[in-house]
Amino acid sequence: MSTRTTTLSAARRRSILQLFAGSSLVLGAGFFWQNSARSAEDAVQIAPPAQDLTADGQGVQKAIFAGGCFWGVQGVFQHVKGVQRVVSGYSGGTAPTATYPAVSGGRTAHAESVEIAYDPTQVSYGALLQIFFSVAHDPTQLNRQVPDTGTQYRSAIFATSPAQLKVAQAYVAQLDAAKSFGKPIVTRLEATASFFPAEAYHQDFMTENPRHPYIVINDLPKVAHLKRLFPDRYRADPVLVKRTS
């Protein structure tokens, strides 16, 4: 994955969202291209984890990942077979500060995150981790994902069990030892698996706003990478929050 620079700040992204949230108006791509360098991340083909969790008959499991703006991370995992639901939200802070205006300020301890409900008989936790590191975000960027900066955009895994934590730790060590990214992984393994759903207008944002310039430049390429690198795990029709609520 390569590091890219852009003139689009997190504050500008927030102002764009606040201006167009709830509106059918779509910004012209020309405007956005004049105000931002191309920032879609490259995908990296990586080995699957040597350690993984086995399906234990306990039914649907949950995983919580943070990898920059939750629009794209949610959009990627909504296209993964075996995933039953993906909710955008906030992890790492407290309930009173789990709102977009507060989290965007970067002082709440929250990260934009997604909670993934998945069937372990169809897709394992390790497979989700492989997709997370390979196509969903760049795990070598500290407290940022181009074009967004701040601890609220950090790369993090919020393990929901000691077994998940063990697998995640082993996989990070495996990828670093193999120098899979050319730079050290900075993903934080956070012990508290807190999760608070984000506001309704953030849910299914990629599907509902496919022509939004932020989505076109930063997020739709991630879904294309998923389809190319993980064809057996790709599903064409995303599983949407507003269809399963």
C-alpha angles and dihedrals in degrees: 000000000000127000115239132188127221139177093226106104126199088250090056091050090052092049091050091050093047090050096051104028109123092010129111091215113114124201116239114253091231091063092051095046090054090055103040139042116232106279109172107133124236117241122235123214106226137174119261117255116280088217122049143159120259124222104265102186094256094120126226115016132196134228127186121205134172119200111152124287108019093219093077098036090051091046093053097050092044085068096053119105113239093030110118102182138001120193125190115225150121131288135182102040138065132288097252092058097043095110130109096242092050097042092047089063089067096227103097100080087238124127124203101255145164130230112214122200108199142171107239091203088065104032126014129221088247091055090052089051091051091054091044092055097036106046112355097071146334109272093194096067112096115221093340146072113198119286095017126067134191138072089281086071096048124135108249144154118211102200114211093201140020088252092057090048092052092051093047092049092049092048094051089050090048094051093045092049090052091047087229093168102030089238132062119275111247097189111140119226103213120197100210112074097203119159133179119182116243125235118294094251090063094055116099088358095153094052094044095045107034092151096049104122093229090055094044094051104034110023116026090063088059091059089048089052090050091053092047100043099033105031093155091055098042122105119192096211112061121225103240130207094221092054094050100041 
